[in-house]
Amino acid sequence: MMRRIVESSLRLRVLVVVLAATLLLVGVTRLPSGSVATLPEFAPVYEEVQTEALGLSAEEVEQLITVPLEQDLLNGVAWLDHIHSESLPSLSRVVLVFEPGTDPLRARQVVQERPTQAHALPNVSKPPLMLQPLSSTSRVMMIRLSSQELSPIEMSVLAHWTIIPRLIGVSGVANVTEWGHRERQLPVQVDPERLRSMGVTLEQTVRTTGNALWVSPLTYLEASTPGTAGFIDTPNQRLSIQHLIPIKAADDLAQVPIEGNEGLLIGDVAEVVEDHQPLIGDAVFSVSDSLLLVVEKFPETNTLEVTRGVERALAEMQPGLPGIEVDTTIFRSASFIEMAIHNLGIELLIGAVLLVLLLLVFQYNWRATLISTVAIAVSLVAAALVLYLRGAIFNLLVIAGFAGALAIVIDDAIVGVDHAMRRLRQHRERGSTRRPRPLSSGPCSRCSARSSTRRWSSWSPRRPSFS
């Protein structure tokens, strides 16, 4: 089989040269757009379910949420390898690790079906939330937001409602975590002495404050279930009625009358301020009051494309974010990849030049050097194109595999070309030795031939004599 391939290649050498040139051209133009990452996906298939329960201690979270969720709902799903959980103050975390080779989409589907049955959990937490699947090296960027004009609360509002939704819409972005987020709230700081002196209870203050808002997280209040305003039918059309809440600032909430005590306002028994929730964690920089956005990507995504998409989105939003400084150099995984690609390109160029020089020195034949160089380049480009067409991601392990295979390819190319050149020389030498020698024509040769003939014809054996 190999002999036929070689013979066909020799007969169609022009076609082989054209195909090799086409392959090199396609590789040079298509490979730069391939997916690039630092490391391959080495983590197993897993899904994480988190449940938030504000105000509960770690022991309460374990007893009320983690154990029922882990033992009664999530344990025993299909293809499950093992499950482990963690209970933190105000947060329950359950991680399910699946068997090797499990389809991530099917694993996500079987887990998604279980939390829908979580109505049996006590009404002390938010519904369980299954997080997006993340890459093994999920963190793509860390973005710092700072401002000299806006307060941290105003900056957090912009980040929560404008920046983060836009970044999550970028292709490949799985999650954007915000560190140092300060949610805008209107805390009512009651004074026990003023409550006692005016005959107002704490429950009245809480009920009045909760019902004054558009919706309240307190389930025993009427505001926990926002109602509908209804509509008005006219002869021509139906007009919808929508309530517009008048409370926009702390002073507006302080003017709300207390239920059951006419003539008293919330501001008479408490201080209403604009503040944020108690911080569990914060983003600490040299510049105070900064926010940190951590961008994470999906598995099997191109780090360079995700990074460029995030930077493009930030650049488009910048005109609408006056007074906010955006710094994307805190952590940028693409910078390492771009530097590695640049260094690898320089090393490949230097290595190619040294390889050509060594081939010229050892083979001392420009044709053999050209054939060996083209064979090595075509082999590398063909392997890279196969990985590119299969959707593989180029990472450190792939580059290491190419480096190991390159040594074998170079050895085969040099040895193969050397054997071919040696056989060609032997074939030429044998052809020259087997060629018949031409007869010399001249007077001397004819004379010598005639004289030898005469000598042979004049000679005769002597007859014996008998006496």
Residue pairs with C-beta under 8 A, 6 or more apart in sequence:
9 16
20 374
20 378
23 378
23 381
23 382
23 385
24 377
24 378
24 381
26 385
27 381
27 382
27 384
27 385
28 381
30 385
30 388
31 381
31 384
31 385
31 388
34 384
34 387
34 388
34 393
34 394
35 300
35 301
35 302
35 305
35 391
35 392
35 393
35 394
36 302
36 303
36 304
36 337
36 341
36 393
36 394
36 395
37 135
37 137
37 302
37 303
37 337
37 393
37 394
37 395
38 137
38 303
38 333
38 336
38 337
38 395
38 396
39 136
39 137
39 395
39 396
39 397
40 136
40 393
40 395
40 397
40 398
41 135
41 136
41 299
41 300
42 136
43 136
44 81
44 97
44 98
44 100
45 97
45 98
45 99
45 100
45 102
45 103
45 104
45 107
46 95
46 96
46 97
46 98
47 95
47 96
47 98
47 107
47 108
47 111
47 130
47 131
47 133
48 93
48 94
48 95
48 96
48 130
48 131
49 69
49 74
49 93
49 94
49 95
49 96
49 111
49 115
49 128
49 129
49 130
49 131
50 91
50 92
50 93
50 94
50 128
50 129
50 131
51 65
51 66
51 69
51 91
51 92
51 121
51 125
51 126
51 127
51 128
51 129
52 90
52 91
52 92
52 125
52 126
52 129
53 60
53 61
53 64
53 65
53 90
53 91
53 92
53 124
53 125
53 126
54 90
55 90
56 64
56 65
56 89
56 90
56 124
56 125
57 89
58 87
58 88
58 89
59 87
61 87
61 88
61 89
61 90
61 91
61 92
62 87
62 92
64 121
64 122
64 124
64 125
65 87
65 92
65 121
65 122
65 124
65 125
66 85
66 86
66 87
66 92
66 94
68 120
68 121
69 85
69 92
69 94
69 115
69 118
69 121
69 128
70 83
70 85
70 94
72 120
73 114
73 115
73 117
73 118
74 83
74 94
74 96
74 111
74 114
75 83
77 96
77 110
77 111
77 114
78 106
78 110
79 98
79 99
79 102
79 106
79 107
79 110
80 96
80 97
80 98
80 99
81 97
81 98
81 99
82 97
83 94
83 95
83 96
83 97
84 94
84 95
84 97
85 92
85 93
85 94
85 95
86 92
86 93
86 94
86 95
87 93
90 280
92 125
96 107
96 111
98 107
104 133
104 299
108 130
108 133
111 130
112 130
115 127
115 128
115 129
115 130
118 127
118 128
121 128
123 219
131 175
132 174
132 175
132 298
133 174
133 298
133 299
134 174
134 175
134 296
134 297
134 298
134 299
135 174
135 296
135 297
135 298
135 299
135 300
135 301
136 299
137 303
137 333
138 174
138 296
138 297
139 294
139 295
139 296
139 331
139 333
140 173
140 295
140 296
140 297
140 303
140 306
140 307
140 310
140 333
140 334
141 293
141 294
141 295
141 307
141 310
141 328
141 330
141 331
141 332
141 333
141 334
142 292
142 293
142 294
142 295
142 330
142 331
142 332
143 292
143 293
143 295
143 310
143 314
143 326
143 327
143 328
143 330
144 283
144 285
144 287
144 290
144 291
144 292
144 293
144 326
144 327
144 330
145 155
145 159
145 163
145 290
145 291
145 292
145 293
145 324
145 325
145 326
145 327
146 285
146 287
146 289
146 290
146 291
146 324
146 325
146 327
147 155
147 289
147 323
147 324
147 325
148 323
149 322
149 323
150 158
150 323
150 324
151 289
152 180
152 182
152 276
152 289
152 291
153 182
153 183
153 184
153 274
153 275
153 276
154 184
155 289
155 291
155 324
156 178
156 180
156 181
156 182
156 183
156 184
156 276
156 291
157 184
158 321
158 324
159 178
159 181
159 291
159 293
160 178
160 181
160 183
162 317
162 320
162 321
163 293
163 314
163 317
163 321
164 176
164 178
164 293
166 313
166 317
167 173
167 176
167 293
167 295
167 310
167 313
167 314
168 175
168 176
169 313
170 306
170 309
170 310
170 313
171 305
171 306
171 309
172 297
172 298
172 301
172 302
172 305
172 306
172 309
173 295
173 296
173 297
173 298
173 306
173 309
173 310
174 296
174 297
174 298
175 295
175 296
176 293
176 294
176 295
176 296
177 293
177 294
177 296
178 291
178 292
178 293
178 294
179 281
179 282
179 283
179 291
179 292
179 293
179 294
180 279
180 281
180 282
180 283
180 290
180 291
180 292
181 291
182 276
182 277
182 279
183 276
183 277
184 274
184 276
185 274
185 275
185 276
185 277
186 247
186 249
186 250
186 253
186 272
186 273
186 274
186 275
187 272
187 273
187 275
188 205
188 209
188 253
188 266
188 270
188 271
188 272
189 270
189 271
189 272
189 273
190 202
190 205
190 269
190 270
191 269
191 270
191 271
194 268
194 269
194 270
195 201
195 202
195 205
195 269
198 261
198 264
198 268
198 269
199 261
200 258
200 261
200 264
200 269
204 258
204 259
204 260
204 261
205 258
205 266
205 269
205 270
206 218
207 221
207 259
208 256
208 257
208 258
208 259
208 266
209 253
209 256
209 266
210 216
210 218
210 221
210 223
210 224
211 221
211 222
211 223
211 259
212 223
212 247
212 253
212 256
212 266
213 223
213 245
213 247
214 223
214 226
214 245
215 223
215 224
215 226
216 223
216 224
217 224
218 224
229 240
229 241
229 242
229 243
230 241
231 238
231 239
231 240
231 241
232 238
232 239
232 241
233 239
246 252
247 253
247 256
249 274
250 272
250 273
250 274
251 272
253 266
253 272
254 265
254 266
254 267
254 270
254 272
255 265
255 266
255 267
256 265
256 266
257 263
257 264
257 265
258 264
258 265
258 266
258 268
258 269
266 272
283 290
283 291
283 292
285 292
292 330
295 306
295 310
297 303
297 306
300 393
302 393
303 333
303 334
303 337
304 334
304 337
304 338
307 332
307 333
307 334
308 334
310 328
311 328
314 326
314 328
318 326
344 399
352 373
355 373
355 376
355 410
356 369
356 373
359 368
359 369
359 372
359 373
359 414
360 366
360 369
362 414
363 369
363 372
363 414
363 417
363 418
363 421
365 421
368 417
368 418
368 421
371 413
371 417
372 410
372 413
372 414
372 417
375 409
375 413
375 416
375 417
376 406
376 409
376 410
376 413
379 409
379 413
380 402
380 406
380 409
383 402
383 405
384 394
384 402
387 394
387 398
392 398
